[in-house]
Structures are given as structure tokens and as C-alpha cells.
Amino acid sequence: MRLSGIHHVTAVSADARANRRFYTGVLGMRLVKRSVNQDDVRAYHLFYGDAAGSPGTDLTFFDWKMPRERRGTRSVSRTHLRVQGRAALEWWAERMGDLAARGALPAVGPLEERDGRLTLEFEDPEGQRLALVDDGGRGEPPVTWPESPVPPAHQIRGLGPVVLSVPMLSPTDAMLTDVLGLRLAREYPNPENPREAVRVYEMGEGGAHAELHVAVQPELRPARLGAGGVHHLALRAPTEDDYHAWTERLNRLGIPNSGEIDRFYFRSLYFREPNGILFEIATDGPGFAVDEDPSRLGEALALPPFLEPRRAEIVGALEPLD
């Protein structure tokens, strides 16, 4: 029974067309699946990743017409995206700095070392808090996207550490270590409060692709979900056997959960850690090519089989994305 790293992060956008322009045109990620929220088919569910939509590379968005997120604790406060090497980060710092100078982005942070890794923090146009981080070449190599506006050597390699903000450490620590089997690896100073350390928890063999960073911030009010915020984060169960074992474990420990859900592109299991952040355990397969030619991923609206009979109704209620 294993968790091998971060599977995906799902956030909220109130402007699907602008969201697509930014993540494909600025960040150079591929739109690998154009679908709908399976629980709210009025909303797009857009998946951006490497050229194949490999597990661990996907940053996904629900298209919900919501006000901006009210930032606070009990939330995912920043998502890192991995690149390799100083040269890549310097290229990105110049690119993002130019966009910020033209008013196309909120302010971009300085290129600096954080937790022993070179890091560049920034926000997307809706205030989604992101960062680029040098992963030192660790983690599975991505499938580069030939049509990306970003040179192959500088393309985003996948998801990096996800930062959680909680008001109390002990219940989240117990969930991560005693229930999910993560290990506390180290600490580093919190740039927003140097008196309080950020704890780094590792999965699998560790590395930037397999870390959760937990910041304790009791002075903040609870976050309220909205555009620019994160809905949930998903961890990787490499095999179906691992996935079923996690279901059995959560049930045996009496942890409320969704039960097993077939999302067609992967299997899902949802639960909340004690401070209220929504987690998912997701399988690596079967993957996004199960219903599309790999060369045409994301070009048309894809629906899982159980929604296919409602295609005309669903398409008619969606705003054009292109």
C-alpha cells in the first residue's frame, strides 16, 4: 500500500477562456483533457499537464463563476511546478517579470532559495498562488510538448511541493504520518512568519514531486473557496491494489470518505484531513488516452461514458472555450 507522490491539484477559475490562454500560452502546459465536472456538468473541468497528461503533471480547474478566494488557513496556499536547473528558472524569471511589468500578471517574486531549492513565486491572473522550483532532475521525466511556446529544456516537468496552511499542526500531522504513512523529513523557516517553521512531509522516495509542506498559521481566518483558490489535492496510488487498500484502511480507521469513485480517466477516493482540507487518492491509470488519440488530447470535449447520452444538453449549456 503506497503513495508515490502528488497526482494532481484541482483549483477554481471563473474565466475558462482566459485560464486556457494563460496555462497553455504563458506556462506552456498542454490542455490534455477538455471535460466537465462530473458532479456539476454545467462547469468545464480542464486538465493541463505534460504532452501525455502523465500522472503527477496535472494542474486542473473547475470553471465556476465564483468571487475571488478569501485567503486564509485550512487551505492549500501554494502549488509548486517543477523545472530543472538554474538556467530554466532564470529564463522563467525574465519571462514572468516582463509579463508583470506589462500588467499582465500580479507581482512576481524574486528568484531565491527556499528549502534548499531555487524558487520563483508568482500568481496567475486570478490570484492562484504558484511557484516554479528546481527539482534537480528528480522525479519521472516529463513528455515534452512540441507545440509549447516554452523551449523543451525549460518546460514544466510536473507538480512540485504543495503548501498547506493549517491553524493546528497536531491533527494534520497525525493524518499525514499515522494514517497516510508520510514521514516528517525536515523543517525550514516560514517566510511569512520566521518564528514558525514549515514542516516537510515526504512520500515514496521523496523529492519535490512527492512532498507536502505544512505551515501553521493560527492567526489567519479560515479560507473561503473561490476563483484563484484550490479545491483539493490528489495523491498517487500507483496501482489498483494500492487504491483498494487505501479504501479499506480509511474505512477500518473510521475516517469518513466518499467511497470508491470511477472517474473513467482514474479512480478516486476523497476525504478531509482534520483541519478541513480536501484530499483525494487517485490511481495512475487508465489515463487520458483511454478515449482520445494521444496526438489529439484536449482538442474536443471528452465525456465519460455515463455522461455521453447527455452530450447535446451538456454542450449546449457550456460557453465556447476557443
C-alpha contacts under 8 A as a table, 3 or more apart, distances in Angstrom:
res1	aa1	res2	aa2	distance
1	M	241	D	7.53
1	M	242	D	4.63
1	M	243	Y	7.71
1	M	245	A	6.13
1	M	246	W	7.00
2	R	204	G	7.33
2	R	237	A	6.16
2	R	238	P	7.20
2	R	242	D	6.00
3	L	180	L	7.89
3	L	203	M	6.14
3	L	204	G	6.32
3	L	235	L	6.50
3	L	236	R	5.33
3	L	237	A	5.12
3	L	238	P	7.06
4	S	203	M	5.75
4	S	204	G	4.72
4	S	205	E	7.57
4	S	210	A	6.67
4	S	235	L	7.51
4	S	236	R	5.51
4	S	237	A	6.56
4	S	238	P	6.69
5	G	56	G	7.13
5	G	203	M	5.75
5	G	204	G	6.66
5	G	206	G	7.94
5	G	209	H	5.89
5	G	210	A	3.91
5	G	211	E	7.01
5	G	235	L	5.83
5	G	236	R	5.41
6	I	9	V	7.97
6	I	56	G	5.47
6	I	159	L	6.97
6	I	160	G	7.72
6	I	209	H	6.28
6	I	210	A	5.69
6	I	211	E	7.52
6	I	233	L	7.75
6	I	234	A	6.10
6	I	235	L	4.46
6	I	236	R	5.64
7	H	55	P	5.41
7	H	56	G	4.22
7	H	57	T	7.18
7	H	58	D	7.15
7	H	233	L	7.82
7	H	234	A	5.20
7	H	235	L	4.77
7	H	236	R	4.73
7	H	282	A	6.76
7	H	284	D	7.65
8	H	55	P	7.23
8	H	56	G	5.76
8	H	57	T	6.69
8	H	58	D	4.93
8	H	59	L	5.75
8	H	60	T	7.15
8	H	159	L	7.33
8	H	233	L	6.11
8	H	234	A	5.16
8	H	235	L	7.07
9	V	58	D	6.81
9	V	59	L	5.17
9	V	60	T	6.11
9	V	79	T	7.89
9	V	230	V	7.38
9	V	231	H	7.97
9	V	232	H	6.18
9	V	233	L	4.44
9	V	234	A	6.06
10	T	59	L	6.11
10	T	60	T	4.58
10	T	61	F	5.39
10	T	62	F	7.25
10	T	230	V	5.97
10	T	231	H	5.61
10	T	232	H	5.44
10	T	233	L	6.17
11	A	59	L	7.70
11	A	60	T	6.17
11	A	61	F	4.78
11	A	62	F	6.35
11	A	227	A	7.89
11	A	228	G	7.05
11	A	229	G	5.71
11	A	230	V	3.93
11	A	231	H	5.01
11	A	232	H	7.00
12	V	61	F	5.20
12	V	62	F	4.99
12	V	63	D	6.19
12	V	64	W	6.45
12	V	226	G	6.42
12	V	227	A	4.92
12	V	228	G	5.84
12	V	229	G	5.75
12	V	230	V	6.17
12	V	231	H	6.65
13	S	16	A	6.32
13	S	19	N	6.83
13	S	61	F	6.18
13	S	62	F	6.17
13	S	63	D	5.09
13	S	64	W	6.09
13	S	65	K	7.43
13	S	66	M	7.94
13	S	126	E	7.35
13	S	226	G	7.89
13	S	227	A	4.79
13	S	228	G	6.16
14	A	63	D	5.58
14	A	64	W	5.16
14	A	65	K	4.48
14	A	66	M	5.90
14	A	67	P	7.71
14	A	227	A	5.56
15	D	18	A	5.57
15	D	19	N	6.01
15	D	63	D	6.73
15	D	64	W	7.99
15	D	65	K	7.41
16	A	19	N	4.89
16	A	20	R	6.11
16	A	44	Y	7.59
16	A	63	D	5.75
16	A	321	L	6.75
17	R	20	R	5.21
17	R	21	R	6.38
17	R	321	L	5.30
17	R	322	D	6.88
18	A	21	R	5.02
18	A	22	F	6.25
19	N	22	F	5.29
19	N	23	Y	6.24
20	R	23	Y	5.42
20	R	24	T	5.93
20	R	25	G	7.69
20	R	31	L	7.62
21	R	24	T	5.58
21	R	25	G	5.18
21	R	26	V	7.20
22	F	25	G	5.27
22	F	26	V	4.97
22	F	27	L	6.50
22	F	124	D	7.64
23	Y	26	V	5.79
23	Y	27	L	4.92
23	Y	28	G	6.20
23	Y	29	M	5.78
23	Y	30	R	7.82
23	Y	48	Y	7.21
24	T	27	L	5.74
24	T	28	G	4.51
24	T	29	M	4.79
24	T	30	R	5.76
24	T	31	L	6.77
24	T	48	Y	7.78
24	T	148	S	7.32
25	G	28	G	5.41
25	G	29	M	7.76
25	G	148	S	7.63
25	G	149	P	6.55
26	V	149	P	7.50
27	L	150	V	7.36
27	L	156	I	7.63
28	G	148	S	4.92
28	G	149	P	5.55
28	G	150	V	5.42
28	G	155	Q	6.87
28	G	156	I	7.64
29	M	48	Y	5.76
29	M	49	G	5.48
29	M	50	D	6.12
29	M	51	A	7.76
29	M	145	W	7.74
29	M	148	S	6.80
29	M	155	Q	7.77
29	M	156	I	7.10
30	R	48	Y	5.32
30	R	49	G	5.48
30	R	50	D	5.94
30	R	51	A	5.85
30	R	53	G	7.88
30	R	145	W	6.93
30	R	148	S	7.25
31	L	34	R	7.08
31	L	46	L	7.06
31	L	47	F	5.79
31	L	48	Y	4.53
31	L	49	G	6.74
31	L	297	L	7.30
31	L	298	G	5.28
31	L	299	E	7.93
32	V	46	L	7.96
32	V	47	F	5.71
32	V	48	Y	5.67
32	V	49	G	6.48
32	V	50	D	7.91
32	V	51	A	7.19
32	V	52	A	7.03
32	V	53	G	5.69
32	V	288	F	7.27
32	V	297	L	4.91
32	V	298	G	4.44
33	K	46	L	6.03
33	K	47	F	5.15
33	K	48	Y	7.34
33	K	288	F	6.82
33	K	297	L	6.04
33	K	298	G	4.20
33	K	299	E	7.78
33	K	301	L	7.81
33	K	302	A	7.03
34	R	44	Y	7.25
34	R	45	H	6.46
34	R	46	L	5.12
34	R	47	F	6.72
34	R	298	G	4.92
34	R	299	E	7.09
34	R	300	A	6.43
34	R	301	L	5.11
34	R	302	A	5.95
35	S	44	Y	5.79
35	S	45	H	5.07
35	S	46	L	6.19
35	S	301	L	5.41
35	S	302	A	5.04
35	S	303	L	5.92
36	V	40	D	7.43
36	V	41	V	5.37
36	V	42	R	7.25
36	V	43	A	5.62
36	V	44	Y	4.11
36	V	45	H	4.41
36	V	46	L	7.50
36	V	62	F	7.96
36	V	303	L	7.20
37	N	40	D	5.08
37	N	41	V	5.23
37	N	42	R	7.52
37	N	43	A	5.73
37	N	44	Y	5.88
37	N	45	H	5.08
37	N	62	F	6.65
38	Q	41	V	5.71
38	Q	263	R	7.86
40	D	43	A	6.03
41	V	44	Y	7.22
41	V	314	I	6.52
42	R	314	I	6.76
42	R	317	A	6.25
42	R	318	L	6.39
43	A	62	F	6.43
43	A	63	D	5.12
43	A	64	W	6.19
43	A	318	L	7.11
44	Y	61	F	7.81
44	Y	62	F	5.87
44	Y	63	D	5.13
44	Y	318	L	7.52
45	H	60	T	6.92
45	H	61	F	5.57
45	H	62	F	4.78
45	H	63	D	6.46
46	L	60	T	5.44
46	L	61	F	5.22
46	L	62	F	6.74
46	L	63	D	7.95
47	F	53	G	7.93
47	F	58	D	6.11
47	F	59	L	6.02
47	F	60	T	4.32
47	F	61	F	6.66
48	Y	53	G	7.12
48	Y	57	T	7.75
48	Y	58	D	5.31
48	Y	59	L	5.32
48	Y	60	T	5.99
49	G	52	A	7.32
49	G	53	G	4.84
49	G	54	S	6.98
49	G	57	T	4.85
49	G	58	D	4.39
49	G	59	L	6.42
49	G	158	G	7.01
50	D	53	G	5.13
50	D	54	S	6.40
50	D	57	T	6.07
50	D	58	D	7.54
50	D	142	P	6.10
50	D	143	V	5.60
50	D	144	T	6.12
50	D	145	W	6.48
50	D	156	I	7.46
50	D	157	R	7.02
50	D	158	G	7.12
51	A	54	S	7.76
51	A	142	P	7.85
51	A	143	V	5.28
51	A	144	T	5.60
51	A	145	W	4.64
52	A	143	V	6.18
52	A	288	F	7.74
52	A	294	P	6.90
53	G	57	T	6.46
53	G	58	D	6.37
53	G	287	G	7.70
53	G	288	F	6.70
54	S	57	T	5.71
54	S	58	D	7.26
54	S	142	P	7.40
54	S	143	V	7.76
54	S	287	G	7.69
55	P	58	D	6.72
55	P	236	R	7.69
55	P	284	D	5.68
55	P	287	G	7.98
56	G	158	G	5.89
56	G	159	L	5.85
56	G	209	H	7.35
56	G	236	R	7.60
57	T	142	P	7.85
57	T	157	R	6.85
57	T	158	G	3.78
57	T	159	L	5.20
58	D	158	G	6.99
58	D	159	L	7.02
59	L	159	L	7.57
64	W	227	A	7.51
65	K	227	A	7.67
66	M	226	G	5.45
66	M	227	A	5.79
67	P	226	G	5.52
67	P	227	A	5.92
68	R	126	E	7.46
68	R	225	L	7.85
68	R	226	G	4.77
68	R	227	A	4.43
68	R	228	G	6.09
68	R	229	G	7.65
69	E	223	A	7.30
69	E	224	R	5.75
69	E	225	L	5.04
69	E	226	G	3.74
69	E	227	A	5.34
69	E	228	G	5.78
69	E	229	G	5.34
70	R	223	A	5.36
70	R	224	R	4.87
70	R	225	L	6.68
70	R	226	G	6.98
71	R	77	S	7.95
71	R	222	P	7.56
71	R	223	A	4.80
71	R	224	R	6.68
71	R	229	G	7.89
72	G	75	S	6.91
72	G	77	S	7.97
72	G	165	S	7.63
72	G	220	L	5.38
72	G	221	R	5.32
72	G	222	P	4.88
72	G	223	A	3.94
72	G	224	R	7.45
73	T	77	S	7.89
73	T	165	S	4.87
73	T	166	V	5.23
73	T	167	P	6.30
73	T	217	Q	6.45
73	T	218	P	7.41
73	T	220	L	5.66
73	T	221	R	6.08
73	T	222	P	4.75
73	T	223	A	5.43
74	R	164	L	7.45
74	R	165	S	5.55
74	R	166	V	4.77
74	R	167	P	6.81
74	R	222	P	5.72
74	R	223	A	6.29
74	R	275	N	5.68
74	R	276	G	5.92
74	R	277	I	5.92
75	S	164	L	5.88
75	S	165	S	5.47
75	S	166	V	6.98
75	S	222	P	7.79
75	S	223	A	6.27
75	S	230	V	7.43
75	S	276	G	7.69
75	S	277	I	5.66
76	V	79	T	7.60
76	V	162	V	7.06
76	V	163	V	5.81
76	V	164	L	4.51
76	V	165	S	6.18
76	V	229	G	7.76
76	V	230	V	6.00
76	V	232	H	7.76
76	V	277	I	7.39
77	S	129	R	6.76
77	S	162	V	7.89
77	S	163	V	5.60
77	S	164	L	5.67
77	S	165	S	6.09
77	S	229	G	7.97
77	S	230	V	7.84
78	R	128	Q	7.80
78	R	129	R	4.92
78	R	130	L	5.35
78	R	131	A	7.25
78	R	162	V	6.07
78	R	163	V	5.16
78	R	164	L	7.43
79	T	129	R	6.55
79	T	130	L	4.87
79	T	131	A	6.35
79	T	159	L	7.57
79	T	160	G	7.04
79	T	161	P	6.46
79	T	162	V	4.74
79	T	163	V	6.38
80	H	130	L	5.57
80	H	131	A	4.56
80	H	132	L	5.58
80	H	133	V	6.45
80	H	159	L	6.05
80	H	160	G	4.59
80	H	161	P	5.32
80	H	162	V	6.12
81	L	130	L	7.33
81	L	131	A	6.05
81	L	132	L	4.84
81	L	133	V	6.16
81	L	156	I	6.44
81	L	157	R	7.26
81	L	158	G	5.80
81	L	159	L	4.61
81	L	160	G	4.91
81	L	161	P	7.74
82	R	132	L	5.75
82	R	133	V	5.06
82	R	134	D	5.92
82	R	135	D	5.71
82	R	156	I	5.69
82	R	157	R	5.22
82	R	158	G	5.38
82	R	159	L	5.80
82	R	160	G	5.29
82	R	208	A	7.54
82	R	209	H	7.70
83	V	88	A	6.62
83	V	89	L	7.24
83	V	132	L	6.63
83	V	133	V	5.98
83	V	134	D	5.15
83	V	135	D	6.13
83	V	154	H	6.46
83	V	155	Q	6.61
83	V	156	I	5.15
83	V	157	R	5.43
83	V	158	G	7.73
84	Q	88	A	6.23
84	Q	89	L	7.75
84	Q	133	V	7.83
84	Q	134	D	4.98
84	Q	135	D	5.66
84	Q	136	G	5.71
84	Q	137	G	5.65
84	Q	153	A	7.80
84	Q	154	H	7.12
84	Q	157	R	7.66
85	G	88	A	5.55
85	G	89	L	6.66
85	G	134	D	5.52
85	G	135	D	7.52
85	G	136	G	6.36
85	G	137	G	7.81
86	R	89	L	5.10
86	R	90	E	6.03
86	R	118	L	7.28
86	R	134	D	7.11
87	A	90	E	5.13
87	A	91	W	6.17
88	A	91	W	5.10
88	A	92	W	6.25
88	A	153	A	7.10
88	A	154	H	4.85
89	L	92	W	4.96
89	L	93	A	5.98
89	L	111	L	7.72
89	L	118	L	7.76
89	L	119	T	7.60
89	L	120	L	7.23
89	L	132	L	7.31
89	L	133	V	7.56
89	L	134	D	7.26
89	L	154	H	7.83
90	E	93	A	4.98
90	E	94	E	6.35
90	E	111	L	7.75
91	W	94	E	5.40
91	W	95	R	6.29
91	W	154	H	7.59
92	W	95	R	4.92
92	W	96	M	5.92
92	W	154	H	7.92
93	A	96	M	5.34
93	A	97	G	5.78
93	A	110	P	7.87
93	A	111	L	6.88
93	A	120	L	6.98
94	E	97	G	5.08
94	E	98	D	6.13
95	R	98	D	5.37
95	R	99	L	6.54
96	M	99	L	5.08
96	M	100	A	6.17
96	M	105	L	7.72
96	M	108	V	6.71
97	G	100	A	5.08
97	G	101	A	6.10
97	G	107	A	7.95
97	G	108	V	6.24
98	D	101	A	5.11
98	D	102	R	6.40
99	L	102	R	5.20
99	L	103	G	6.39
99	L	104	A	5.15
99	L	105	L	5.80
100	A	103	G	5.00
100	A	104	A	5.54
100	A	105	L	4.55
100	A	106	P	5.87
100	A	107	A	5.68
100	A	108	V	6.56
101	A	104	A	7.54
101	A	105	L	7.97
102	R	105	L	7.77
103	G	106	P	6.98
104	A	125	P	7.09
105	L	108	V	7.67
105	L	123	E	6.98
105	L	124	D	6.31
105	L	125	P	5.42
106	P	122	F	7.36
106	P	123	E	6.12
106	P	124	D	7.20
106	P	125	P	6.65
106	P	127	G	7.50
107	A	122	F	6.80
107	A	123	E	7.52
108	V	120	L	7.69
108	V	121	E	6.26
108	V	122	F	4.64
108	V	123	E	7.17
109	G	120	L	6.13
109	G	121	E	5.10
109	G	122	F	5.97
110	P	120	L	6.26
110	P	121	E	7.33
111	L	118	L	6.86
111	L	119	T	5.80
111	L	120	L	4.87
111	L	121	E	7.74
112	E	118	L	5.53
112	E	119	T	5.46
112	E	120	L	6.64
113	E	116	G	5.87
113	E	117	R	5.19
113	E	118	L	4.29
113	E	119	T	5.75
114	R	117	R	5.33
114	R	118	L	6.27
114	R	119	T	6.27
115	D	187	E	7.96
115	D	188	Y	5.86
117	R	133	V	6.65
117	R	134	D	6.02
117	R	135	D	7.49
118	L	133	V	5.86
118	L	134	D	5.61
119	T	131	A	6.64
119	T	132	L	5.64
119	T	133	V	4.46
119	T	134	D	6.63
120	L	131	A	5.34
120	L	132	L	5.10
120	L	133	V	6.50
121	E	129	R	7.68
121	E	130	L	5.98
121	E	131	A	4.06
121	E	132	L	6.41
122	F	129	R	6.30
122	F	130	L	5.47
122	F	131	A	5.73
123	E	126	E	7.52
123	E	127	G	5.12
123	E	128	Q	5.21
123	E	129	R	4.64
123	E	130	L	5.55
123	E	131	A	7.89
124	D	127	G	5.26
124	D	128	Q	5.21
124	D	129	R	6.91
124	D	130	L	7.42
124	D	228	G	7.94
125	P	128	Q	7.39
126	E	227	A	6.56
126	E	228	G	5.09
127	G	227	A	7.87
127	G	228	G	4.92
127	G	229	G	7.85
128	Q	227	A	7.82
128	Q	228	G	4.09
128	Q	229	G	5.94
128	Q	230	V	7.97
129	R	228	G	7.46
129	R	229	G	7.97
133	V	160	G	7.25
134	D	137	G	7.86
135	D	138	R	5.78
135	D	139	G	7.88
135	D	160	G	7.75
135	D	207	G	7.34
135	D	208	A	5.73
135	D	209	H	7.82
137	G	141	P	7.85
138	R	141	P	7.94
138	R	207	G	6.42
138	R	208	A	7.49
138	R	209	H	7.85
139	G	207	G	7.00
139	G	208	A	7.72
139	G	209	H	6.16
141	P	157	R	6.91
142	P	157	R	5.25
142	P	158	G	7.03
144	T	152	P	6.05
144	T	155	Q	7.08
145	W	148	S	5.48
145	W	152	P	7.40
146	P	152	P	7.56
148	S	151	P	7.22
150	V	154	H	6.39
150	V	155	Q	5.72
151	P	154	H	5.48
151	P	155	Q	6.22
152	P	155	Q	5.24
158	G	209	H	7.39
159	L	209	H	5.92
160	G	208	A	4.95
160	G	209	H	4.51
160	G	210	A	7.16
160	G	211	E	7.25
161	P	208	A	5.52
161	P	209	H	6.19
161	P	210	A	6.82
161	P	211	E	4.94
161	P	212	L	5.51
161	P	213	H	6.58
162	V	211	E	6.85
162	V	212	L	5.15
162	V	213	H	6.08
163	V	212	L	6.02
163	V	213	H	4.59
163	V	214	V	5.79
163	V	215	A	7.16
164	L	212	L	7.23
164	L	213	H	6.06
164	L	214	V	4.79
164	L	215	A	6.06
165	S	214	V	6.02
165	S	215	A	4.91
165	S	216	V	5.89
165	S	217	Q	6.28
166	V	169	L	6.64
166	V	172	T	7.81
166	V	214	V	7.19
166	V	215	A	6.35
166	V	216	V	5.07
166	V	217	Q	5.87
166	V	218	P	7.04
166	V	275	N	6.31
167	P	216	V	5.43
167	P	217	Q	5.00
167	P	218	P	3.96
167	P	219	E	7.51
167	P	220	L	7.59
167	P	275	N	7.46
168	M	171	P	6.90
168	M	172	T	7.45
168	M	216	V	6.13
168	M	217	Q	7.62
168	M	218	P	6.71
168	M	275	N	7.54
169	L	172	T	5.56
169	L	173	D	5.85
169	L	214	V	7.97
169	L	216	V	6.14
170	S	173	D	5.02
170	S	174	A	6.11
171	P	174	A	5.13
171	P	175	M	6.35
171	P	273	E	7.91
171	P	274	P	5.80
171	P	275	N	7.20
172	T	175	M	5.09
172	T	176	L	6.16
172	T	273	E	6.25
172	T	274	P	6.00
172	T	275	N	6.57
173	D	176	L	5.18
173	D	177	T	5.99
173	D	178	D	7.91
174	A	177	T	5.35
174	A	178	D	5.21
174	A	179	V	6.89
175	M	178	D	5.72
175	M	179	V	4.99
175	M	180	L	6.29
175	M	273	E	6.38
175	M	274	P	7.47
176	L	179	V	5.98
176	L	180	L	5.03
176	L	181	G	6.28
176	L	182	L	5.47
176	L	183	R	7.74
176	L	201	Y	7.72
177	T	180	L	5.68
177	T	181	G	4.68
177	T	182	L	4.72
177	T	183	R	5.81
177	T	184	L	7.55
178	D	181	G	5.77
178	D	182	L	7.82
179	V	250	L	7.97
181	G	203	M	7.65
182	L	201	Y	5.91
182	L	202	E	5.41
182	L	203	M	5.24
183	R	201	Y	5.30
183	R	202	E	5.35
183	R	203	M	6.99
184	L	199	R	7.01
184	L	200	V	5.91
184	L	201	Y	4.50
184	L	202	E	6.53
185	A	199	R	7.74
185	A	200	V	5.65
185	A	201	Y	5.64
185	A	202	E	6.36
186	R	199	R	6.16
186	R	200	V	5.44
186	R	201	Y	7.60
187	E	197	A	5.87
187	E	198	V	5.45
187	E	199	R	4.59
187	E	200	V	5.86
188	Y	197	A	5.35
188	Y	198	V	5.37
188	Y	199	R	6.87
189	P	193	N	7.53
189	P	194	P	5.10
189	P	195	R	7.17
189	P	196	E	6.44
189	P	197	A	4.55
189	P	198	V	6.00
190	N	193	N	5.13
190	N	194	P	4.91
190	N	195	R	7.38
190	N	196	E	5.94
190	N	197	A	5.27
190	N	198	V	5.48
190	N	215	A	7.14
191	P	194	P	5.61
193	N	196	E	5.70
193	N	197	A	8.00
194	P	197	A	6.82
196	E	215	A	7.84
196	E	216	V	7.19
197	A	215	A	7.02
197	A	216	V	7.89
198	V	213	H	6.32
198	V	214	V	5.48
198	V	215	A	4.73
198	V	216	V	7.25
199	R	213	H	5.56
199	R	214	V	5.13
199	R	215	A	6.70
200	V	211	E	6.59
200	V	212	L	5.93
200	V	213	H	4.56
200	V	214	V	6.51
201	Y	211	E	5.56
201	Y	212	L	5.21
201	Y	213	H	6.26
201	Y	214	V	7.87
202	E	205	E	7.68
202	E	206	G	5.18
202	E	207	G	7.54
202	E	210	A	5.83
202	E	211	E	4.67
202	E	212	L	6.63
203	M	206	G	5.47
203	M	210	A	5.23
203	M	211	E	6.34
204	G	210	A	6.91
205	E	210	A	7.68
206	G	209	H	7.38
206	G	210	A	5.29
206	G	211	E	6.68
207	G	210	A	5.49
207	G	211	E	6.66
208	A	211	E	5.76
217	Q	220	L	5.90
218	P	221	R	7.70
225	L	229	G	5.86
225	L	230	V	7.26
225	L	231	H	7.09
226	G	229	G	5.49
230	V	233	L	7.79
231	H	278	L	7.14
232	H	277	I	7.07
232	H	278	L	4.96
232	H	279	F	5.69
232	H	280	E	7.12
233	L	278	L	6.83
233	L	279	F	5.29
233	L	280	E	6.12
234	A	279	F	5.74
234	A	280	E	4.31
234	A	281	I	5.40
234	A	282	A	6.25
235	L	279	F	7.63
235	L	280	E	6.20
235	L	281	I	4.90
235	L	282	A	6.10
236	R	281	I	6.04
236	R	282	A	5.38
236	R	283	T	5.93
236	R	284	D	6.55
237	A	240	E	7.38
237	A	242	D	5.64
237	A	243	Y	5.48
237	A	281	I	6.34
237	A	282	A	5.71
237	A	283	T	4.86
237	A	284	D	6.58
238	P	242	D	6.66
238	P	243	Y	7.74
238	P	283	T	5.78
238	P	284	D	5.41
239	T	242	D	5.18
239	T	243	Y	6.38
239	T	283	T	6.23
239	T	284	D	6.85
239	T	285	G	7.93
240	E	243	Y	4.96
240	E	244	H	6.22
240	E	283	T	6.55
241	D	244	H	5.26
241	D	245	A	6.12
242	D	245	A	5.06
242	D	246	W	6.29
243	Y	246	W	5.23
243	Y	247	T	6.51
243	Y	267	R	7.99
243	Y	281	I	7.24
243	Y	282	A	7.22
243	Y	283	T	6.51
244	H	247	T	5.08
244	H	248	E	6.32
245	A	248	E	5.07
245	A	249	R	6.11
246	W	249	R	4.95
246	W	250	L	6.15
247	T	250	L	5.37
247	T	251	N	6.23
247	T	259	G	6.99
247	T	260	E	7.12
247	T	269	L	7.20
248	E	251	N	5.21
248	E	252	R	5.99
249	R	252	R	5.05
249	R	253	L	6.15
250	L	253	L	5.20
250	L	254	G	6.18
250	L	255	I	5.15
250	L	256	P	7.43
250	L	257	N	7.38
251	N	254	G	5.03
251	N	255	I	5.95
251	N	256	P	7.33
251	N	257	N	7.79
252	R	255	I	7.75
255	I	271	F	7.63
256	P	271	F	6.35
256	P	272	R	7.86
257	N	269	L	7.01
257	N	270	Y	5.52
257	N	271	F	4.54
257	N	272	R	7.65
258	S	261	I	7.55
258	S	269	L	5.97
258	S	270	Y	5.18
258	S	271	F	6.53
259	G	269	L	5.90
259	G	270	Y	7.28
260	E	267	R	7.08
260	E	268	S	5.98
260	E	269	L	5.21
261	I	267	R	5.81
261	I	268	S	5.07
261	I	269	L	6.29
262	D	265	Y	7.97
262	D	266	F	6.63
262	D	267	R	4.67
262	D	268	S	6.31
263	R	266	F	5.41
263	R	267	R	5.48
263	R	268	S	6.63
263	R	304	P	7.61
264	F	267	R	6.90
264	F	286	P	7.59
264	F	304	P	6.04
265	Y	285	G	6.55
265	Y	286	P	5.56
265	Y	287	G	4.88
265	Y	288	F	5.61
265	Y	290	V	7.06
266	F	282	A	6.30
266	F	283	T	5.35
266	F	284	D	6.44
266	F	285	G	5.22
266	F	286	P	5.81
266	F	287	G	6.35
267	R	282	A	5.43
267	R	283	T	5.36
267	R	285	G	7.72
268	S	280	E	6.38
268	S	281	I	5.74
268	S	282	A	4.67
268	S	283	T	6.98
269	L	280	E	5.33
269	L	281	I	5.12
269	L	282	A	6.57
270	Y	278	L	7.07
270	Y	279	F	5.70
270	Y	280	E	4.35
270	Y	281	I	6.55
271	F	278	L	5.93
271	F	279	F	5.43
271	F	280	E	6.41
272	R	275	N	7.70
272	R	276	G	5.44
272	R	277	I	5.41
272	R	278	L	4.45
272	R	279	F	5.66
273	E	276	G	5.50
273	E	277	I	5.64
273	E	278	L	6.68
273	E	279	F	7.08
274	P	277	I	7.54
283	T	286	P	7.96
284	D	287	G	6.87
286	P	289	A	7.96
286	P	290	V	6.52
287	G	290	V	6.03
288	F	291	D	6.89
288	F	292	E	7.11
288	F	297	L	7.58
289	A	292	E	4.92
289	A	293	D	6.02
289	A	294	P	5.50
289	A	297	L	7.27
291	D	302	A	7.63
292	E	296	R	6.62
292	E	297	L	6.02
293	D	296	R	5.30
293	D	297	L	6.38
294	P	297	L	5.45
296	R	299	E	5.83
297	L	300	A	7.77
298	G	301	L	7.22
298	G	302	A	7.79
303	L	306	F	7.94
303	L	307	L	5.91
303	L	308	E	5.75
303	L	311	R	7.65
304	P	307	L	5.60
304	P	308	E	6.35
305	P	308	E	5.10
305	P	309	P	7.84
306	F	309	P	7.12
307	L	310	R	5.49
307	L	311	R	6.77
308	E	311	R	5.18
309	P	312	A	7.96
310	R	313	E	5.43
310	R	314	I	6.09
311	R	314	I	5.10
311	R	315	V	5.92
312	A	315	V	5.30
312	A	316	G	6.02
313	E	316	G	5.23
313	E	317	A	6.52
314	I	317	A	5.39
314	I	318	L	6.59
315	V	318	L	5.34
